[in-house]
Amino acid sequence: MIKRFSIYLLLALLAFVSCNPEDKGGESDGGGSKFPKNWTVNGTVKGDDGKPIADVVVSDGLTCVKTDSKGYYALEVDLSGDLQTTLQY
């Protein structure tokens, strides 16, 4: 289950990284909007039995957070520079 969670986290991070802040996405009204520098990636880590797992370390490679007693985590991710994604489980 942690492997599946890691894959979902990787996919979420890749989706955020693949967005180009200067890409207008086709036609534009000229207003444009700035791509946020920071994002919060959050979720719940659960075991194969579906129960939340406490005290699991979740990291983006720079910042580490631990899940709470309900398996919940929230991680601030800085998308301002070049990013590399590594999947570990």
PyMOL Python script that loads the backbone (N, CA, C, O; Angstrom):
from pymol import cmd

cmd.read_pdbstr("""\
ATOM      1  N   MET A   1       0.824  -1.191   0.000  1.00  0.00           N
ATOM      2  CA  MET A   1       0.000   0.000   0.000  1.00  0.00           C
ATOM      3  C   MET A   1       0.866   1.251   0.000  1.00  0.00           C
ATOM      4  O   MET A   1       0.523   2.243  -0.643  1.00  0.00           O
ATOM      5  N   ILE A   2       1.974   1.213   0.709  1.00  0.00           N
ATOM      6  CA  ILE A   2       2.867   2.367   0.720  1.00  0.00           C
ATOM      7  C   ILE A   2       3.442   2.581  -0.674  1.00  0.00           C
ATOM      8  O   ILE A   2       3.659   3.718  -1.091  1.00  0.00           O
ATOM      9  N   LYS A   3       3.691   1.480  -1.404  1.00  0.00           N
ATOM     10  CA  LYS A   3       4.192   1.605  -2.767  1.00  0.00           C
ATOM     11  C   LYS A   3       3.162   2.351  -3.624  1.00  0.00           C
ATOM     12  O   LYS A   3       3.525   3.233  -4.402  1.00  0.00           O
ATOM     13  N   ARG A   4       1.878   1.995  -3.482  1.00  0.00           N
ATOM     14  CA  ARG A   4       0.819   2.646  -4.242  1.00  0.00           C
ATOM     15  C   ARG A   4       0.740   4.124  -3.861  1.00  0.00           C
ATOM     16  O   ARG A   4       0.585   4.980  -4.732  1.00  0.00           O
ATOM     17  N   PHE A   5       0.845   4.428  -2.571  1.00  0.00           N
ATOM     18  CA  PHE A   5       0.838   5.815  -2.108  1.00  0.00           C
ATOM     19  C   PHE A   5       1.987   6.585  -2.741  1.00  0.00           C
ATOM     20  O   PHE A   5       1.802   7.713  -3.198  1.00  0.00           O
ATOM     21  N   SER A   6       3.177   5.981  -2.772  1.00  0.00           N
ATOM     22  CA  SER A   6       4.350   6.646  -3.330  1.00  0.00           C
ATOM     23  C   SER A   6       4.156   6.944  -4.807  1.00  0.00           C
ATOM     24  O   SER A   6       4.566   7.998  -5.293  1.00  0.00           O
ATOM     25  N   ILE A   7       3.538   6.023  -5.516  1.00  0.00           N
ATOM     26  CA  ILE A   7       3.288   6.246  -6.936  1.00  0.00           C
ATOM     27  C   ILE A   7       2.319   7.410  -7.120  1.00  0.00           C
ATOM     28  O   ILE A   7       2.519   8.242  -8.006  1.00  0.00           O
ATOM     29  N   TYR A   8       1.269   7.482  -6.294  1.00  0.00           N
ATOM     30  CA  TYR A   8       0.326   8.602  -6.395  1.00  0.00           C
ATOM     31  C   TYR A   8       1.016   9.924  -6.067  1.00  0.00           C
ATOM     32  O   TYR A   8       0.757  10.934  -6.721  1.00  0.00           O
ATOM     33  N   LEU A   9       1.883   9.927  -5.071  1.00  0.00           N
ATOM     34  CA  LEU A   9       2.616  11.143  -4.719  1.00  0.00           C
ATOM     35  C   LEU A   9       3.512  11.566  -5.871  1.00  0.00           C
ATOM     36  O   LEU A   9       3.579  12.749  -6.206  1.00  0.00           O
ATOM     37  N   LEU A  10       4.202  10.601  -6.483  1.00  0.00           N
ATOM     38  CA  LEU A  10       5.070  10.895  -7.622  1.00  0.00           C
ATOM     39  C   LEU A  10       4.254  11.488  -8.766  1.00  0.00           C
ATOM     40  O   LEU A  10       4.667  12.482  -9.363  1.00  0.00           O
ATOM     41  N   LEU A  11       3.119  10.904  -9.075  1.00  0.00           N
ATOM     42  CA  LEU A  11       2.280  11.413 -10.159  1.00  0.00           C
ATOM     43  C   LEU A  11       1.793  12.828  -9.872  1.00  0.00           C
ATOM     44  O   LEU A  11       1.746  13.666 -10.772  1.00  0.00           O
ATOM     45  N   ALA A  12       1.430  13.092  -8.623  1.00  0.00           N
ATOM     46  CA  ALA A  12       0.981  14.436  -8.261  1.00  0.00           C
ATOM     47  C   ALA A  12       2.108  15.449  -8.427  1.00  0.00           C
ATOM     48  O   ALA A  12       1.893  16.538  -8.959  1.00  0.00           O
ATOM     49  N   LEU A  13       3.299  15.097  -7.976  1.00  0.00           N
ATOM     50  CA  LEU A  13       4.437  16.008  -8.112  1.00  0.00           C
ATOM     51  C   LEU A  13       4.792  16.227  -9.577  1.00  0.00           C
ATOM     52  O   LEU A  13       5.099  17.351  -9.973  1.00  0.00           O
ATOM     53  N   LEU A  14       4.754  15.172 -10.389  1.00  0.00           N
ATOM     54  CA  LEU A  14       5.046  15.315 -11.815  1.00  0.00           C
ATOM     55  C   LEU A  14       4.015  16.210 -12.499  1.00  0.00           C
ATOM     56  O   LEU A  14       4.363  16.987 -13.389  1.00  0.00           O
ATOM     57  N   ALA A  15       2.769  16.109 -12.096  1.00  0.00           N
ATOM     58  CA  ALA A  15       1.734  16.970 -12.672  1.00  0.00           C
ATOM     59  C   ALA A  15       2.020  18.437 -12.356  1.00  0.00           C
ATOM     60  O   ALA A  15       1.866  19.298 -13.222  1.00  0.00           O
ATOM     61  N   PHE A  16       2.432  18.721 -11.134  1.00  0.00           N
ATOM     62  CA  PHE A  16       2.751  20.096 -10.764  1.00  0.00           C
ATOM     63  C   PHE A  16       3.987  20.597 -11.498  1.00  0.00           C
ATOM     64  O   PHE A  16       4.020  21.744 -11.944  1.00  0.00           O
ATOM     65  N   VAL A  17       4.997  19.755 -11.627  1.00  0.00           N
ATOM     66  CA  VAL A  17       6.256  20.144 -12.252  1.00  0.00           C
ATOM     67  C   VAL A  17       6.079  20.347 -13.749  1.00  0.00           C
ATOM     68  O   VAL A  17       6.753  21.194 -14.335  1.00  0.00           O
ATOM     69  N   SER A  18       5.194  19.595 -14.378  1.00  0.00           N
ATOM     70  CA  SER A  18       5.031  19.672 -15.826  1.00  0.00           C
ATOM     71  C   SER A  18       4.366  20.966 -16.277  1.00  0.00           C
ATOM     72  O   SER A  18       4.396  21.286 -17.466  1.00  0.00           O
ATOM     73  N   CYS A  19       3.780  21.702 -15.376  1.00  0.00           N
ATOM     74  CA  CYS A  19       3.139  22.966 -15.724  1.00  0.00           C
ATOM     75  C   CYS A  19       4.196  24.042 -15.874  1.00  0.00           C
ATOM     76  O   CYS A  19       5.027  24.230 -14.986  1.00  0.00           O
ATOM     77  N   ASN A  20       4.168  24.737 -16.974  1.00  0.00           N
ATOM     78  CA  ASN A  20       5.107  25.814 -17.230  1.00  0.00           C
ATOM     79  C   ASN A  20       4.421  27.126 -16.868  1.00  0.00           C
ATOM     80  O   ASN A  20       3.364  27.434 -17.418  1.00  0.00           O
ATOM     81  N   PRO A  21       4.999  27.905 -15.954  1.00  0.00           N
ATOM     82  CA  PRO A  21       4.334  29.139 -15.528  1.00  0.00           C
ATOM     83  C   PRO A  21       4.174  30.147 -16.657  1.00  0.00           C
ATOM     84  O   PRO A  21       3.312  31.022 -16.568  1.00  0.00           O
ATOM     85  N   GLU A  22       4.986  30.054 -17.730  1.00  0.00           N
ATOM     86  CA  GLU A  22       4.889  30.990 -18.836  1.00  0.00           C
ATOM     87  C   GLU A  22       4.004  30.456 -19.961  1.00  0.00           C
ATOM     88  O   GLU A  22       3.732  31.174 -20.923  1.00  0.00           O
ATOM     89  N   ASP A  23       3.558  29.222 -19.856  1.00  0.00           N
ATOM     90  CA  ASP A  23       2.699  28.616 -20.865  1.00  0.00           C
ATOM     91  C   ASP A  23       1.295  29.193 -20.742  1.00  0.00           C
ATOM     92  O   ASP A  23       0.662  29.088 -19.691  1.00  0.00           O
ATOM     93  N   LYS A  24       0.821  29.791 -21.801  1.00  0.00           N
ATOM     94  CA  LYS A  24      -0.503  30.405 -21.770  1.00  0.00           C
ATOM     95  C   LYS A  24      -1.604  29.378 -22.014  1.00  0.00           C
ATOM     96  O   LYS A  24      -2.783  29.675 -21.821  1.00  0.00           O
ATOM     97  N   GLY A  25      -1.223  28.161 -22.440  1.00  0.00           N
ATOM     98  CA  GLY A  25      -2.216  27.117 -22.638  1.00  0.00           C
ATOM     99  C   GLY A  25      -3.148  27.384 -23.806  1.00  0.00           C
ATOM    100  O   GLY A  25      -4.351  27.143 -23.697  1.00  0.00           O
ATOM    101  N   GLY A  26      -2.624  27.876 -24.920  1.00  0.00           N
ATOM    102  CA  GLY A  26      -3.468  28.153 -26.079  1.00  0.00           C
ATOM    103  C   GLY A  26      -3.869  29.608 -26.091  1.00  0.00           C
ATOM    104  O   GLY A  26      -3.072  30.490 -25.771  1.00  0.00           O
ATOM    105  N   GLU A  27      -5.108  29.852 -26.461  1.00  0.00           N
ATOM    106  CA  GLU A  27      -5.588  31.226 -26.525  1.00  0.00           C
ATOM    107  C   GLU A  27      -5.699  31.816 -25.126  1.00  0.00           C
ATOM    108  O   GLU A  27      -6.020  31.127 -24.157  1.00  0.00           O
ATOM    109  N   SER A  28      -5.427  33.093 -25.055  1.00  0.00           N
ATOM    110  CA  SER A  28      -5.460  33.758 -23.756  1.00  0.00           C
ATOM    111  C   SER A  28      -6.133  35.107 -23.899  1.00  0.00           C
ATOM    112  O   SER A  28      -6.119  35.712 -24.971  1.00  0.00           O
ATOM    113  N   ASP A  29      -6.710  35.562 -22.833  1.00  0.00           N
ATOM    114  CA  ASP A  29      -7.310  36.890 -22.840  1.00  0.00           C
ATOM    115  C   ASP A  29      -6.276  37.964 -22.534  1.00  0.00           C
ATOM    116  O   ASP A  29      -6.603  39.148 -22.465  1.00  0.00           O
ATOM    117  N   GLY A  30      -5.011  37.541 -22.350  1.00  0.00           N
ATOM    118  CA  GLY A  30      -3.946  38.484 -22.078  1.00  0.00           C
ATOM    119  C   GLY A  30      -3.752  38.775 -20.608  1.00  0.00           C
ATOM    120  O   GLY A  30      -2.731  39.343 -20.221  1.00  0.00           O
ATOM    121  N   GLY A  31      -4.714  38.398 -19.777  1.00  0.00           N
ATOM    122  CA  GLY A  31      -4.605  38.647 -18.346  1.00  0.00           C
ATOM    123  C   GLY A  31      -3.558  37.768 -17.702  1.00  0.00           C
ATOM    124  O   GLY A  31      -2.714  38.247 -16.944  1.00  0.00           O
ATOM    125  N   GLY A  32      -3.609  36.499 -17.998  1.00  0.00           N
ATOM    126  CA  GLY A  32      -2.635  35.561 -17.454  1.00  0.00           C
ATOM    127  C   GLY A  32      -2.692  35.498 -15.942  1.00  0.00           C
ATOM    128  O   GLY A  32      -3.284  36.357 -15.288  1.00  0.00           O
ATOM    129  N   SER A  33      -2.085  34.496 -15.415  1.00  0.00           N
ATOM    130  CA  SER A  33      -1.986  34.378 -13.965  1.00  0.00           C
ATOM    131  C   SER A  33      -0.650  33.753 -13.633  1.00  0.00           C
ATOM    132  O   SER A  33      -0.126  32.946 -14.401  1.00  0.00           O
ATOM    133  N   LYS A  34      -0.109  34.116 -12.518  1.00  0.00           N
ATOM    134  CA  LYS A  34       1.181  33.584 -12.092  1.00  0.00           C
ATOM    135  C   LYS A  34       0.994  32.212 -11.488  1.00  0.00           C
ATOM    136  O   LYS A  34       0.035  31.958 -10.759  1.00  0.00           O
ATOM    137  N   PHE A  35       1.926  31.335 -11.803  1.00  0.00           N
ATOM    138  CA  PHE A  35       1.934  29.992 -11.246  1.00  0.00           C
ATOM    139  C   PHE A  35       2.403  30.091  -9.809  1.00  0.00           C
ATOM    140  O   PHE A  35       3.453  30.681  -9.555  1.00  0.00           O
ATOM    141  N   PRO A  36       1.663  29.535  -8.854  1.00  0.00           N
ATOM    142  CA  PRO A  36       2.061  29.626  -7.447  1.00  0.00           C
ATOM    143  C   PRO A  36       3.430  28.998  -7.209  1.00  0.00           C
ATOM    144  O   PRO A  36       3.744  27.949  -7.773  1.00  0.00           O
ATOM    145  N   LYS A  37       4.231  29.630  -6.387  1.00  0.00           N
ATOM    146  CA  LYS A  37       5.564  29.126  -6.070  1.00  0.00           C
ATOM    147  C   LYS A  37       5.482  27.920  -5.141  1.00  0.00           C
ATOM    148  O   LYS A  37       6.258  26.976  -5.289  1.00  0.00           O
ATOM    149  N   ASN A  38       4.581  27.935  -4.213  1.00  0.00           N
ATOM    150  CA  ASN A  38       4.469  26.851  -3.232  1.00  0.00           C
ATOM    151  C   ASN A  38       3.128  26.139  -3.365  1.00  0.00           C
ATOM    152  O   ASN A  38       2.092  26.750  -3.622  1.00  0.00           O
ATOM    153  N   TRP A  39       3.189  24.853  -3.183  1.00  0.00           N
ATOM    154  CA  TRP A  39       1.999  24.008  -3.184  1.00  0.00           C
ATOM    155  C   TRP A  39       2.012  23.186  -1.914  1.00  0.00           C
ATOM    156  O   TRP A  39       3.076  22.936  -1.348  1.00  0.00           O
ATOM    157  N   THR A  40       0.866  22.771  -1.468  1.00  0.00           N
ATOM    158  CA  THR A  40       0.772  21.850  -0.349  1.00  0.00           C
ATOM    159  C   THR A  40       0.321  20.505  -0.891  1.00  0.00           C
ATOM    160  O   THR A  40      -0.765  20.376  -1.457  1.00  0.00           O
ATOM    161  N   VAL A  41       1.172  19.508  -0.708  1.00  0.00           N
ATOM    162  CA  VAL A  41       0.831  18.133  -1.066  1.00  0.00           C
ATOM    163  C   VAL A  41       0.378  17.472   0.221  1.00  0.00           C
ATOM    164  O   VAL A  41       1.115  17.467   1.207  1.00  0.00           O
ATOM    165  N   ASN A  42      -0.828  16.913   0.228  1.00  0.00           N
ATOM    166  CA  ASN A  42      -1.312  16.278   1.447  1.00  0.00           C
ATOM    167  C   ASN A  42      -2.029  14.982   1.110  1.00  0.00           C
ATOM    168  O   ASN A  42      -2.414  14.741  -0.035  1.00  0.00           O
ATOM    169  N   GLY A  43      -2.194  14.172   2.108  1.00  0.00           N
ATOM    170  CA  GLY A  43      -2.874  12.901   1.904  1.00  0.00           C
ATOM    171  C   GLY A  43      -2.853  12.070   3.167  1.00  0.00           C
ATOM    172  O   GLY A  43      -2.501  12.547   4.245  1.00  0.00           O
ATOM    173  N   THR A  44      -3.233  10.832   3.011  1.00  0.00           N
ATOM    174  CA  THR A  44      -3.270   9.896   4.124  1.00  0.00           C
ATOM    175  C   THR A  44      -2.531   8.635   3.724  1.00  0.00           C
ATOM    176  O   THR A  44      -2.771   8.083   2.650  1.00  0.00           O
ATOM    177  N   VAL A  45      -1.635   8.178   4.582  1.00  0.00           N
ATOM    178  CA  VAL A  45      -0.904   6.934   4.353  1.00  0.00           C
ATOM    179  C   VAL A  45      -1.671   5.819   5.047  1.00  0.00           C
ATOM    180  O   VAL A  45      -1.947   5.879   6.245  1.00  0.00           O
ATOM    181  N   LYS A  46      -2.010   4.789   4.254  1.00  0.00           N
ATOM    182  CA  LYS A  46      -2.754   3.654   4.802  1.00  0.00           C
ATOM    183  C   LYS A  46      -2.028   2.363   4.462  1.00  0.00           C
ATOM    184  O   LYS A  46      -1.339   2.267   3.446  1.00  0.00           O
ATOM    185  N   GLY A  47      -2.193   1.378   5.325  1.00  0.00           N
ATOM    186  CA  GLY A  47      -1.615   0.064   5.099  1.00  0.00           C
ATOM    187  C   GLY A  47      -2.478  -0.755   4.161  1.00  0.00           C
ATOM    188  O   GLY A  47      -3.528  -0.292   3.715  1.00  0.00           O
ATOM    189  N   ASP A  48      -2.041  -1.973   3.858  1.00  0.00           N
ATOM    190  CA  ASP A  48      -2.800  -2.867   2.991  1.00  0.00           C
ATOM    191  C   ASP A  48      -4.185  -3.171   3.544  1.00  0.00           C
ATOM    192  O   ASP A  48      -5.109  -3.482   2.792  1.00  0.00           O
ATOM    193  N   ASP A  49      -4.320  -3.080   4.855  1.00  0.00           N
ATOM    194  CA  ASP A  49      -5.618  -3.348   5.486  1.00  0.00           C
ATOM    195  C   ASP A  49      -6.545  -2.127   5.467  1.00  0.00           C
ATOM    196  O   ASP A  49      -7.675  -2.195   5.949  1.00  0.00           O
ATOM    197  N   GLY A  50      -6.058  -1.006   4.906  1.00  0.00           N
ATOM    198  CA  GLY A  50      -6.875   0.201   4.820  1.00  0.00           C
ATOM    199  C   GLY A  50      -6.826   1.083   6.043  1.00  0.00           C
ATOM    200  O   GLY A  50      -7.459   2.139   6.070  1.00  0.00           O
ATOM    201  N   LYS A  51      -6.082   0.669   7.062  1.00  0.00           N
ATOM    202  CA  LYS A  51      -5.994   1.462   8.289  1.00  0.00           C
ATOM    203  C   LYS A  51      -4.875   2.496   8.149  1.00  0.00           C
ATOM    204  O   LYS A  51      -3.833   2.203   7.562  1.00  0.00           O
ATOM    205  N   PRO A  52      -5.084   3.708   8.687  1.00  0.00           N
ATOM    206  CA  PRO A  52      -4.048   4.739   8.619  1.00  0.00           C
ATOM    207  C   PRO A  52      -2.810   4.338   9.410  1.00  0.00           C
ATOM    208  O   PRO A  52      -2.891   3.643  10.424  1.00  0.00           O
ATOM    209  N   ILE A  53      -1.658   4.798   8.915  1.00  0.00           N
ATOM    210  CA  ILE A  53      -0.387   4.490   9.567  1.00  0.00           C
ATOM    211  C   ILE A  53       0.195   5.783  10.129  1.00  0.00           C
ATOM    212  O   ILE A  53       0.396   6.750   9.393  1.00  0.00           O
ATOM    213  N   ALA A  54       0.463   5.799  11.426  1.00  0.00           N
ATOM    214  CA  ALA A  54       1.036   6.970  12.095  1.00  0.00           C
ATOM    215  C   ALA A  54       2.555   6.944  12.007  1.00  0.00           C
ATOM    216  O   ALA A  54       3.161   5.886  11.837  1.00  0.00           O
ATOM    217  N   ASP A  55       3.159   8.115  12.123  1.00  0.00           N
ATOM    218  CA  ASP A  55       4.614   8.308  12.209  1.00  0.00           C
ATOM    219  C   ASP A  55       5.379   7.835  10.975  1.00  0.00           C
ATOM    220  O   ASP A  55       6.531   7.418  11.095  1.00  0.00           O
ATOM    221  N   VAL A  56       4.763   7.889   9.788  1.00  0.00           N
ATOM    222  CA  VAL A  56       5.462   7.605   8.538  1.00  0.00           C
ATOM    223  C   VAL A  56       6.100   8.905   8.072  1.00  0.00           C
ATOM    224  O   VAL A  56       5.444   9.947   8.083  1.00  0.00           O
ATOM    225  N   VAL A  57       7.366   8.869   7.661  1.00  0.00           N
ATOM    226  CA  VAL A  57       8.048  10.058   7.168  1.00  0.00           C
ATOM    227  C   VAL A  57       7.737  10.221   5.681  1.00  0.00           C
ATOM    228  O   VAL A  57       7.956   9.307   4.886  1.00  0.00           O
ATOM    229  N   VAL A  58       7.225  11.397   5.317  1.00  0.00           N
ATOM    230  CA  VAL A  58       6.952  11.758   3.928  1.00  0.00           C
ATOM    231  C   VAL A  58       7.879  12.919   3.600  1.00  0.00           C
ATOM    232  O   VAL A  58       7.966  13.878   4.367  1.00  0.00           O
ATOM    233  N   SER A  59       8.577  12.842   2.456  1.00  0.00           N
ATOM    234  CA  SER A  59       9.568  13.855   2.135  1.00  0.00           C
ATOM    235  C   SER A  59       9.536  14.201   0.657  1.00  0.00           C
ATOM    236  O   SER A  59       9.184  13.371  -0.181  1.00  0.00           O
ATOM    237  N   ASP A  60       9.909  15.444   0.346  1.00  0.00           N
ATOM    238  CA  ASP A  60      10.109  15.856  -1.036  1.00  0.00           C
ATOM    239  C   ASP A  60      11.595  15.878  -1.375  1.00  0.00           C
ATOM    240  O   ASP A  60      11.981  16.367  -2.437  1.00  0.00           O
ATOM    241  N   GLY A  61      12.422  15.358  -0.491  1.00  0.00           N
ATOM    242  CA  GLY A  61      13.865  15.357  -0.683  1.00  0.00           C
ATOM    243  C   GLY A  61      14.555  16.466   0.089  1.00  0.00           C
ATOM    244  O   GLY A  61      15.761  16.396   0.326  1.00  0.00           O
ATOM    245  N   LEU A  62      13.816  17.477   0.480  1.00  0.00           N
ATOM    246  CA  LEU A  62      14.368  18.579   1.262  1.00  0.00           C
ATOM    247  C   LEU A  62      13.679  18.699   2.616  1.00  0.00           C
ATOM    248  O   LEU A  62      14.333  18.894   3.641  1.00  0.00           O
ATOM    249  N   THR A  63      12.382  18.583   2.612  1.00  0.00           N
ATOM    250  CA  THR A  63      11.582  18.727   3.817  1.00  0.00           C
ATOM    251  C   THR A  63      10.953  17.394   4.176  1.00  0.00           C
ATOM    252  O   THR A  63      10.479  16.667   3.303  1.00  0.00           O
ATOM    253  N   CYS A  64      10.951  17.076   5.454  1.00  0.00           N
ATOM    254  CA  CYS A  64      10.332  15.838   5.932  1.00  0.00           C
ATOM    255  C   CYS A  64       9.209  16.182   6.901  1.00  0.00           C
ATOM    256  O   CYS A  64       9.341  17.083   7.730  1.00  0.00           O
ATOM    257  N   VAL A  65       8.114  15.460   6.785  1.00  0.00           N
ATOM    258  CA  VAL A  65       7.020  15.559   7.745  1.00  0.00           C
ATOM    259  C   VAL A  65       6.615  14.147   8.130  1.00  0.00           C
ATOM    260  O   VAL A  65       6.841  13.199   7.378  1.00  0.00           O
ATOM    261  N   LYS A  66       6.014  14.013   9.307  1.00  0.00           N
ATOM    262  CA  LYS A  66       5.512  12.716   9.770  1.00  0.00           C
ATOM    263  C   LYS A  66       3.994  12.727   9.731  1.00  0.00           C
ATOM    264  O   LYS A  66       3.355  13.756   9.949  1.00  0.00           O
ATOM    265  N   THR A  67       3.433  11.561   9.448  1.00  0.00           N
ATOM    266  CA  THR A  67       1.983  11.438   9.496  1.00  0.00           C
ATOM    267  C   THR A  67       1.521  11.495  10.946  1.00  0.00           C
ATOM    268  O   THR A  67       2.242  11.099  11.862  1.00  0.00           O
ATOM    269  N   ASP A  68       0.302  11.999  11.135  1.00  0.00           N
ATOM    270  CA  ASP A  68      -0.258  12.061  12.484  1.00  0.00           C
ATOM    271  C   ASP A  68      -0.899  10.723  12.846  1.00  0.00           C
ATOM    272  O   ASP A  68      -0.728   9.737  12.129  1.00  0.00           O
ATOM    273  N   SER A  69      -1.622  10.688  13.934  1.00  0.00           N
ATOM    274  CA  SER A  69      -2.221   9.437  14.415  1.00  0.00           C
ATOM    275  C   SER A  69      -3.264   8.876  13.446  1.00  0.00           C
ATOM    276  O   SER A  69      -3.606   7.696  13.515  1.00  0.00           O
ATOM    277  N   LYS A  70      -3.769   9.728  12.539  1.00  0.00           N
ATOM    278  CA  LYS A  70      -4.746   9.278  11.545  1.00  0.00           C
ATOM    279  C   LYS A  70      -4.107   9.057  10.176  1.00  0.00           C
ATOM    280  O   LYS A  70      -4.810   8.873   9.182  1.00  0.00           O
ATOM    281  N   GLY A  71      -2.758   9.076  10.125  1.00  0.00           N
ATOM    282  CA  GLY A  71      -2.050   8.843   8.871  1.00  0.00           C
ATOM    283  C   GLY A  71      -1.981  10.046   7.953  1.00  0.00           C
ATOM    284  O   GLY A  71      -1.477   9.936   6.835  1.00  0.00           O
ATOM    285  N   TYR A  72      -2.480  11.201   8.399  1.00  0.00           N
ATOM    286  CA  TYR A  72      -2.536  12.404   7.566  1.00  0.00           C
ATOM    287  C   TYR A  72      -1.200  13.137   7.569  1.00  0.00           C
ATOM    288  O   TYR A  72      -0.513  13.195   8.588  1.00  0.00           O
ATOM    289  N   TYR A  73      -0.838  13.700   6.403  1.00  0.00           N
ATOM    290  CA  TYR A  73       0.351  14.537   6.295  1.00  0.00           C
ATOM    291  C   TYR A  73       0.026  15.723   5.388  1.00  0.00           C
ATOM    292  O   TYR A  73      -0.888  15.653   4.567  1.00  0.00           O
ATOM    293  N   ALA A  74       0.778  16.810   5.542  1.00  0.00           N
ATOM    294  CA  ALA A  74       0.709  17.978   4.662  1.00  0.00           C
ATOM    295  C   ALA A  74       2.135  18.473   4.485  1.00  0.00           C
ATOM    296  O   ALA A  74       2.824  18.763   5.462  1.00  0.00           O
ATOM    297  N   LEU A  75       2.571  18.570   3.246  1.00  0.00           N
ATOM    298  CA  LEU A  75       3.956  18.917   2.934  1.00  0.00           C
ATOM    299  C   LEU A  75       3.967  20.104   1.988  1.00  0.00           C
ATOM    300  O   LEU A  75       3.401  20.032   0.897  1.00  0.00           O
ATOM    301  N   GLU A  76       4.610  21.203   2.395  1.00  0.00           N
ATOM    302  CA  GLU A  76       4.782  22.362   1.525  1.00  0.00           C
ATOM    303  C   GLU A  76       5.875  22.045   0.514  1.00  0.00           C
ATOM    304  O   GLU A  76       6.973  21.636   0.893  1.00  0.00           O
ATOM    305  N   VAL A  77       5.579  22.231  -0.775  1.00  0.00           N
ATOM    306  CA  VAL A  77       6.529  21.930  -1.841  1.00  0.00           C
ATOM    307  C   VAL A  77       6.831  23.219  -2.589  1.00  0.00           C
ATOM    308  O   VAL A  77       5.914  23.900  -3.048  1.00  0.00           O
ATOM    309  N   ASP A  78       8.118  23.561  -2.716  1.00  0.00           N
ATOM    310  CA  ASP A  78       8.559  24.753  -3.435  1.00  0.00           C
ATOM    311  C   ASP A  78       8.816  24.364  -4.884  1.00  0.00           C
ATOM    312  O   ASP A  78       9.680  23.530  -5.157  1.00  0.00           O
ATOM    313  N   LEU A  79       8.082  24.955  -5.811  1.00  0.00           N
ATOM    314  CA  LEU A  79       8.212  24.622  -7.225  1.00  0.00           C
ATOM    315  C   LEU A  79       8.934  25.706  -8.010  1.00  0.00           C
ATOM    316  O   LEU A  79       8.779  25.780  -9.229  1.00  0.00           O
ATOM    317  N   SER A  80       9.712  26.541  -7.352  1.00  0.00           N
ATOM    318  CA  SER A  80      10.329  27.672  -8.029  1.00  0.00           C
ATOM    319  C   SER A  80      11.575  27.302  -8.825  1.00  0.00           C
ATOM    320  O   SER A  80      11.926  28.025  -9.757  1.00  0.00           O
ATOM    321  N   GLY A  81      12.252  26.213  -8.499  1.00  0.00           N
ATOM    322  CA  GLY A  81      13.481  25.858  -9.195  1.00  0.00           C
ATOM    323  C   GLY A  81      13.338  24.584  -9.994  1.00  0.00           C
ATOM    324  O   GLY A  81      12.237  24.065 -10.176  1.00  0.00           O
ATOM    325  N   ASP A  82      14.475  24.085 -10.472  1.00  0.00           N
ATOM    326  CA  ASP A  82      14.489  22.808 -11.175  1.00  0.00           C
ATOM    327  C   ASP A  82      14.250  21.697 -10.172  1.00  0.00           C
ATOM    328  O   ASP A  82      14.813  21.708  -9.077  1.00  0.00           O
ATOM    329  N   LEU A  83      13.422  20.743 -10.543  1.00  0.00           N
ATOM    330  CA  LEU A  83      13.071  19.667  -9.632  1.00  0.00           C
ATOM    331  C   LEU A  83      13.444  18.322 -10.219  1.00  0.00           C
ATOM    332  O   LEU A  83      13.361  18.111 -11.429  1.00  0.00           O
ATOM    333  N   GLN A  84      13.853  17.427  -9.358  1.00  0.00           N
ATOM    334  CA  GLN A  84      14.051  16.031  -9.711  1.00  0.00           C
ATOM    335  C   GLN A  84      13.182  15.224  -8.767  1.00  0.00           C
ATOM    336  O   GLN A  84      13.083  15.534  -7.580  1.00  0.00           O
ATOM    337  N   THR A  85      12.559  14.200  -9.295  1.00  0.00           N
ATOM    338  CA  THR A  85      11.687  13.377  -8.475  1.00  0.00           C
ATOM    339  C   THR A  85      12.271  11.988  -8.346  1.00  0.00           C
ATOM    340  O   THR A  85      12.637  11.368  -9.345  1.00  0.00           O
ATOM    341  N   THR A  86      12.360  11.493  -7.120  1.00  0.00           N
ATOM    342  CA  THR A  86      12.842  10.147  -6.846  1.00  0.00           C
ATOM    343  C   THR A  86      11.766   9.414  -6.076  1.00  0.00           C
ATOM    344  O   THR A  86      11.206   9.934  -5.111  1.00  0.00           O
ATOM    345  N   LEU A  87      11.488   8.208  -6.511  1.00  0.00           N
ATOM    346  CA  LEU A  87      10.487   7.385  -5.842  1.00  0.00           C
ATOM    347  C   LEU A  87      11.194   6.343  -5.001  1.00  0.00           C
ATOM    348  O   LEU A  87      11.984   5.552  -5.519  1.00  0.00           O
ATOM    349  N   GLN A  88      10.914   6.335  -3.689  1.00  0.00           N
ATOM    350  CA  GLN A  88      11.486   5.340  -2.785  1.00  0.00           C
ATOM    351  C   GLN A  88      10.375   4.748  -1.949  1.00  0.00           C
ATOM    352  O   GLN A  88       9.466   5.454  -1.513  1.00  0.00           O
ATOM    353  N   TYR A  89      10.455   3.441  -1.727  1.00  0.00           N
ATOM    354  CA  TYR A  89       9.472   2.781  -0.870  1.00  0.00           C
ATOM    355  C   TYR A  89      10.107   1.635  -0.147  1.00  0.00           C
ATOM    356  O   TYR A  89       9.442   0.949   0.628  1.00  0.00           O
TER     357      TYR A  89
END
""", "prot")
cmd.dss("prot")
cmd.show_as("cartoon", "prot")
cmd.util.cbc("prot")
cmd.orient("prot")
